[in-house]
Amino acid sequence: MGDVDGSWDTVTKTPLGDQRATLTIRQEGSSLVGSYSGAMGSVDIEEGHVEGDTLSWKVSVTVPMPLTLDCTARVEGDSITGEVGAGAFGSFPMTGTRTA
């Protein structure tokens, strides 16, 4: 896997429309730390892991309702692609590009 560290401008396609956010991450061994910041606020990522070429993490949001999002993604160069799982609401595609 290539370098995952940095800031990423992401877009998640949801029934509420495109949700734009900045994902700021850093790999520490097999752990992933950072934050997720967008129109609905900023939260630290939780339970971040790097396994092979796959990243996974959770974010707990309160807007538009309290919900834990389960995220998985792969980084290829300056692109990130993945899915954001919203429990009973399903999973939504996420894409992004590295900005720093």
Order of alpha helices (4+ residues) and beta strands (2+ residues): beta-beta-beta-beta-beta-beta-beta-beta-beta
